[in-house]
Amino acid sequence: MNIKELDEKKQLEFYAVLYFIRDQRKNHHRWLVFKEFSEPPNPDTYCLLNGEQVGIEVTHLCGNNHDAKKVLGKVNNGEALEGCLGVQVPPDSMNHRLPNELNRILEYKAKHQYGDKTWLVIRNTYPLWMKGDFETYRSDIIVPRDHAFEEIWLVCDPVGASGTLRLFP
């Protein structure tokens, strides 16, 4: 597969899954292998874990709409990043922005149905938020009771350098 031939959305999904796989292997000793992309209503990608297929639904956490546009280099043309659910929030309210944005994404994704054995991977693309920030606000992160995911993970920074957090179970 040639990554450069993928559209921007698929590239973002691929790198989110790649960083997640790298962390799963290194820190959780789970040998995930990327299998293929998929189309809605299925999860975004499929991976293999011990020979068993796992659907991976990918979404991105951004600071706000402006940050979402910056991820794709579209600050000036007004296009929003599909799947990056940012909202305009004053920059001085970072302590509320982080859990609020993540909770909004979790609530939105909980409304969708996917096949069996599907995991949600949320990749944080906001460069000022790292794993320590998410750990600080962990008690403010609300995973809805009713959702279709077997596991929910957060890739804590744009390139996964600070690791992941398991949000569910």
C-alpha contacts under 8 A as a table, 3 or more apart, distances in Angstrom:
res1	aa1	res2	aa2	distance
2	N	5	E	5.61
2	N	6	L	7.29
3	I	6	L	5.46
3	I	11	Q	6.54
4	K	7	D	7.87
4	K	11	Q	7.77
6	L	9	K	7.96
6	L	10	K	5.81
6	L	11	Q	5.89
7	D	10	K	5.45
7	D	11	Q	6.22
8	E	11	Q	5.02
8	E	12	L	6.18
8	E	72	L	7.45
9	K	12	L	5.19
9	K	13	E	6.26
9	K	81	L	7.96
9	K	82	E	7.37
10	K	13	E	4.96
10	K	14	F	5.95
11	Q	14	F	5.02
11	Q	15	Y	6.19
12	L	15	Y	5.35
12	L	16	A	6.15
13	E	16	A	5.13
13	E	17	V	6.21
13	E	44	D	7.43
13	E	58	V	5.99
13	E	59	T	7.53
14	F	17	V	5.21
14	F	18	L	6.00
15	Y	18	L	4.78
15	Y	19	Y	6.05
16	A	19	Y	5.35
16	A	20	F	6.14
16	A	58	V	7.20
16	A	121	V	7.61
16	A	122	I	7.83
16	A	123	R	5.87
16	A	155	V	7.50
16	A	159	V	7.95
17	V	20	F	4.91
17	V	21	I	5.96
17	V	34	F	7.77
17	V	56	I	7.82
17	V	58	V	7.56
17	V	121	V	7.53
18	L	21	I	5.13
18	L	22	R	6.16
18	L	34	F	7.79
19	Y	22	R	5.10
19	Y	23	D	6.27
19	Y	155	V	7.42
19	Y	159	V	6.45
19	Y	160	G	5.44
20	F	23	D	5.18
20	F	24	Q	6.13
20	F	121	V	7.63
20	F	155	V	6.41
20	F	160	G	7.18
20	F	164	T	7.46
21	I	24	Q	5.03
21	I	25	R	6.18
21	I	31	W	7.70
21	I	32	L	5.80
21	I	33	V	7.19
21	I	34	F	7.95
22	R	25	R	5.35
22	R	26	K	6.16
23	D	26	K	5.11
23	D	27	N	5.59
23	D	28	H	7.13
23	D	160	G	7.43
23	D	163	G	6.37
23	D	164	T	6.95
24	Q	27	N	5.61
24	Q	28	H	4.84
24	Q	29	H	6.10
24	Q	30	R	5.37
24	Q	31	W	7.01
24	Q	32	L	7.18
25	R	28	H	5.82
25	R	29	H	4.69
25	R	30	R	5.01
25	R	31	W	5.35
25	R	32	L	7.05
26	K	29	H	5.96
30	R	49	L	7.30
31	W	49	L	6.07
31	W	50	N	7.00
32	L	47	C	6.30
32	L	48	L	5.55
32	L	49	L	4.80
32	L	50	N	7.53
33	V	47	C	5.27
33	V	48	L	5.09
33	V	49	L	6.69
34	F	45	T	7.84
34	F	46	Y	6.52
34	F	47	C	4.41
34	F	48	L	6.54
35	K	45	T	7.43
35	K	46	Y	5.39
35	K	47	C	4.73
35	K	48	L	6.46
36	E	45	T	5.64
36	E	46	Y	5.36
36	E	47	C	7.01
37	F	44	D	5.89
37	F	45	T	4.23
37	F	46	Y	6.31
38	S	42	N	6.28
38	S	43	P	6.39
38	S	44	D	5.12
38	S	45	T	5.23
38	S	46	Y	7.14
39	E	42	N	5.67
39	E	43	P	7.01
39	E	44	D	6.20
40	P	43	P	6.54
40	P	44	D	7.16
41	P	113	Q	7.91
41	P	114	Y	6.84
42	N	55	G	7.82
42	N	114	Y	5.85
42	N	115	G	6.70
43	P	46	Y	7.28
43	P	55	G	5.45
43	P	56	I	5.54
43	P	57	E	4.58
43	P	58	V	7.77
43	P	114	Y	6.37
43	P	115	G	7.65
43	P	118	T	7.12
44	D	55	G	7.38
44	D	56	I	6.03
44	D	57	E	4.98
44	D	58	V	6.27
45	T	55	G	5.91
45	T	56	I	5.18
45	T	57	E	6.62
45	T	58	V	7.99
46	Y	53	Q	6.50
46	Y	54	V	5.61
46	Y	55	G	4.51
46	Y	56	I	5.76
47	C	53	Q	5.77
47	C	54	V	5.26
47	C	55	G	6.41
47	C	56	I	7.14
48	L	51	G	5.45
48	L	52	E	5.30
48	L	53	Q	4.62
48	L	54	V	5.88
49	L	52	E	5.18
49	L	53	Q	6.40
49	L	54	V	6.80
53	Q	117	K	7.74
54	V	117	K	5.48
54	V	118	T	5.78
54	V	119	W	7.24
55	G	115	G	7.55
55	G	116	D	7.86
55	G	117	K	6.22
55	G	118	T	4.33
55	G	119	W	6.10
56	I	118	T	5.67
56	I	119	W	4.95
56	I	120	L	5.83
56	I	121	V	6.70
57	E	118	T	7.01
57	E	119	W	6.13
57	E	120	L	4.81
57	E	121	V	6.12
58	V	120	L	6.01
58	V	121	V	4.95
58	V	122	I	5.88
58	V	123	R	7.51
59	T	83	G	5.64
59	T	84	C	6.28
59	T	120	L	7.78
59	T	121	V	6.51
59	T	122	I	4.95
59	T	123	R	6.39
60	H	83	G	6.49
60	H	84	C	4.79
60	H	85	L	7.21
60	H	122	I	5.35
60	H	123	R	4.77
60	H	124	N	5.81
60	H	125	T	6.59
61	L	84	C	5.92
61	L	85	L	6.67
61	L	86	G	7.14
61	L	101	E	7.12
61	L	102	L	6.63
61	L	105	I	7.56
61	L	122	I	6.55
61	L	123	R	5.96
61	L	124	N	4.58
61	L	125	T	5.91
61	L	126	Y	7.01
62	C	65	N	7.44
62	C	67	D	5.91
62	C	68	A	5.56
62	C	84	C	6.38
62	C	85	L	7.03
62	C	86	G	5.59
62	C	101	E	7.78
62	C	124	N	6.33
62	C	125	T	5.47
62	C	126	Y	5.11
63	G	66	H	7.85
63	G	67	D	5.62
63	G	68	A	7.28
63	G	86	G	6.24
63	G	87	V	7.65
63	G	97	R	7.30
63	G	98	L	7.56
63	G	101	E	7.50
63	G	125	T	7.96
63	G	126	Y	5.55
64	N	67	D	5.23
64	N	68	A	6.26
64	N	85	L	7.85
64	N	86	G	4.14
64	N	87	V	4.65
64	N	88	Q	5.10
64	N	89	V	6.59
65	N	68	A	4.94
65	N	69	K	6.28
65	N	80	A	6.79
65	N	85	L	7.71
65	N	86	G	4.77
65	N	87	V	5.47
65	N	88	Q	6.07
66	H	69	K	5.19
66	H	70	K	6.32
66	H	75	V	6.56
66	H	88	Q	7.78
67	D	70	K	4.97
67	D	71	V	6.39
67	D	86	G	7.81
67	D	126	Y	7.08
68	A	71	V	5.29
68	A	72	L	7.10
68	A	80	A	6.46
68	A	81	L	5.63
68	A	84	C	6.34
68	A	86	G	6.59
69	K	72	L	5.45
69	K	73	G	6.10
69	K	74	K	4.84
69	K	75	V	5.06
69	K	78	G	7.48
69	K	79	E	6.51
69	K	80	A	5.46
69	K	81	L	6.04
70	K	73	G	4.65
70	K	74	K	5.72
70	K	75	V	5.32
71	V	74	K	7.63
71	V	81	L	7.90
71	V	125	T	7.30
72	L	81	L	7.09
74	K	77	N	5.59
74	K	78	G	6.63
74	K	79	E	6.14
74	K	80	A	7.74
75	V	78	G	6.37
75	V	79	E	7.66
80	A	84	C	8.00
81	L	84	C	5.43
81	L	85	L	7.96
82	E	85	L	7.63
85	L	101	E	7.73
85	L	104	R	7.92
85	L	105	I	6.46
86	G	101	E	6.93
87	V	101	E	7.67
89	V	93	S	7.29
89	V	97	R	6.87
90	P	93	S	5.80
90	P	94	M	7.99
91	P	94	M	6.12
93	S	96	H	5.44
93	S	97	R	5.97
94	M	97	R	4.70
94	M	98	L	6.10
95	N	98	L	6.15
95	N	99	P	7.60
96	H	99	P	6.05
96	H	100	N	5.94
97	R	100	N	5.11
97	R	101	E	5.75
98	L	101	E	5.53
98	L	102	L	6.29
98	L	129	W	7.79
98	L	134	F	7.62
98	L	137	Y	7.87
99	P	102	L	5.13
99	P	103	N	5.82
99	P	134	F	7.84
99	P	137	Y	6.57
99	P	138	R	7.99
99	P	140	D	5.95
99	P	141	I	5.45
100	N	103	N	5.10
100	N	104	R	6.08
100	N	141	I	7.84
101	E	104	R	5.13
101	E	105	I	6.38
102	L	105	I	5.19
102	L	106	L	6.22
102	L	141	I	7.04
103	N	106	L	5.02
103	N	107	E	6.07
103	N	141	I	5.96
103	N	142	I	5.71
103	N	143	V	7.06
104	R	107	E	5.13
104	R	108	Y	6.13
105	I	108	Y	5.07
105	I	109	K	6.09
106	L	109	K	5.26
106	L	110	A	6.02
106	L	142	I	7.65
106	L	143	V	6.16
106	L	144	P	6.96
107	E	110	A	5.16
107	E	111	K	6.87
107	E	143	V	7.36
107	E	144	P	6.19
108	Y	111	K	5.68
108	Y	112	H	7.63
109	K	112	H	5.62
109	K	147	H	7.60
110	A	113	Q	7.79
110	A	144	P	6.68
110	A	146	D	6.53
110	A	147	H	4.30
110	A	148	A	6.59
111	K	147	H	6.74
112	H	147	H	7.51
112	H	148	A	7.18
113	Q	147	H	7.69
113	Q	148	A	5.70
114	Y	118	T	6.66
114	Y	148	A	6.30
114	Y	149	F	7.93
115	G	118	T	6.35
117	K	149	F	7.21
117	K	150	E	5.91
118	T	148	A	7.28
118	T	149	F	5.33
118	T	150	E	5.80
118	T	151	E	7.31
119	W	149	F	5.12
119	W	150	E	5.54
119	W	151	E	4.79
119	W	152	I	5.69
119	W	153	W	7.70
120	L	149	F	6.28
120	L	151	E	6.40
120	L	152	I	4.69
120	L	153	W	6.20
121	V	152	I	6.04
121	V	153	W	4.91
121	V	154	L	5.81
121	V	155	V	7.07
122	I	152	I	7.86
122	I	153	W	6.24
122	I	154	L	4.77
122	I	155	V	6.03
123	R	154	L	5.88
123	R	155	V	4.61
123	R	156	C	6.52
123	R	157	D	6.89
123	R	158	P	6.73
124	N	127	P	7.94
124	N	129	W	7.58
124	N	154	L	7.21
124	N	155	V	6.01
124	N	156	C	5.40
124	N	157	D	4.99
124	N	158	P	5.62
125	T	157	D	5.96
125	T	158	P	4.37
126	Y	129	W	5.86
126	Y	157	D	6.95
126	Y	158	P	6.76
127	P	130	M	7.38
127	P	157	D	6.52
127	P	158	P	6.52
129	W	132	G	7.98
129	W	133	D	5.92
129	W	134	F	7.48
129	W	156	C	7.42
129	W	157	D	6.64
130	M	133	D	5.44
130	M	134	F	6.73
130	M	156	C	5.46
130	M	157	D	5.37
130	M	162	S	6.45
131	K	134	F	5.20
131	K	135	E	6.17
131	K	156	C	4.98
131	K	157	D	7.05
131	K	162	S	5.68
131	K	163	G	6.72
131	K	164	T	7.19
131	K	165	L	7.58
132	G	135	E	4.97
132	G	136	T	6.07
133	D	136	T	5.05
133	D	137	Y	6.44
134	F	137	Y	5.22
134	F	138	R	5.72
134	F	156	C	7.47
135	E	138	R	4.89
136	T	139	S	7.88
137	Y	140	D	5.33
137	Y	141	I	6.74
138	R	141	I	5.34
139	S	142	I	7.77
143	V	167	L	7.35
143	V	168	F	7.41
144	P	147	H	6.60
149	F	152	I	6.56
150	E	168	F	7.70
150	E	169	P	7.56
151	E	166	R	7.62
151	E	167	L	7.62
151	E	168	F	5.24
151	E	169	P	6.01
152	I	166	R	6.08
152	I	167	L	5.29
152	I	168	F	4.84
152	I	169	P	7.21
153	W	164	T	6.68
153	W	165	L	5.72
153	W	166	R	4.53
153	W	167	L	5.52
153	W	168	F	7.08
154	L	164	T	5.32
154	L	165	L	5.12
154	L	166	R	6.37
154	L	167	L	6.98
155	V	158	P	7.60
155	V	160	G	5.61
155	V	163	G	6.27
155	V	164	T	4.52
155	V	165	L	6.78
156	C	160	G	6.10
156	C	161	A	7.96
156	C	162	S	6.21
156	C	163	G	5.92
156	C	164	T	5.37
156	C	165	L	7.01
157	D	160	G	5.15
157	D	161	A	6.66
157	D	162	S	6.35
157	D	163	G	7.57
158	P	161	A	7.91
160	G	163	G	5.26
160	G	164	T	7.05
166	R	169	P	7.32
